Amino acid sequence: MLRYILFILATFSLGFISAIPVGAVQVEAARRALHGHIRAALLVSLGALTGDLCYGVLAYFGLFPVLRERVVMAWFWLIGGVFVVFLAYGLFSQGLRQVEVRERSRLARHRGRAFFTGLVLAFSNPLMILWWLLGERFLYTLGLVKVFDRTTAIEVLAVGGLGMFAYPAILSFTLFWLHRSIPERFIMKMSTVSAVLLFLFALYLIGRSLVILLGG
């Protein structure tokens, strides 16, 4: 019983820690929370979680060899990078010009767009498969898993996924509660800074894919 509790805690912690580094998903969720749209912020994180769980299923249930192909991964990076460029352009335009409050609010709270944004950002990172496999090895090393069967894999996906969602959810709620005390000009600057970060992330994805695709 104690080992199972430690297994749950360790798996949740792995998922929680993996979500802490600032990335495109956190930026998008934070931006929506700062605009006061907590549901849209959570849907960005939910979309990203859906993509991450899809990679977890691929890693644990036999489809990983297909995505180990460098060319396949390169196309994932390229498509994701192009999407992030368009996303960054929209944010940059929003940050530089005075947008009507209603228009900006409508764009930020659009729930379908929020979920799709998180999903595509997650799919642009096929290396998440490696994280799931490293998590499996880590649990073995700690002696918390003896046989990594189907049931164990589902538990790791469920509990690890919960940890992945917990951090951006806490961040989103915190920023949502603070957004009324944050000046409008700061939020506009946040859009510009977010655009720059996303653009750099897009350059990384596109550059990495082109190195593989053009280098043969």
C-alpha angles and dihedrals in degrees: 000000000000091000091052091051090050089048091055093046093047093047093048091048091051091054093044094049093047090060096051101080109092110253142151093283094053091047092052094046092047093050093054093045090052089055089054097253103126095165092054090047091053091046090056088056091044091052091050090048090052090055093046091050090050088057089047091055090049091050097048103035105051109271097099096100090067093056093044087076106107093216092054091050090047091057090050089054093046096050092044091047093053090050091050091051091058090045091051092048092054092049093046092052090049092051095050101046132054105255121194112255094237093051093048092045092050093051094046096048097045099125099197091050091047094053093045091049092054092045095052093045089054093047089053088068108063089164084082084085088068090052091057091048092048089050089055091051091047092054090049091050091052090051092239093122126047101171120021097210131158093277093051091047091054091049092051091049093048099044095036090048090051089054091049090054096042097068099050089042091055090046092049094049091047093052091043091056090048099043096092091060094048116094118246091237090058091053090051090051088049089058091052094047090046089052092052092049092048091047091053089049090051091051089052092051095045094043093050092048094048092050089059099038096045095036092056 
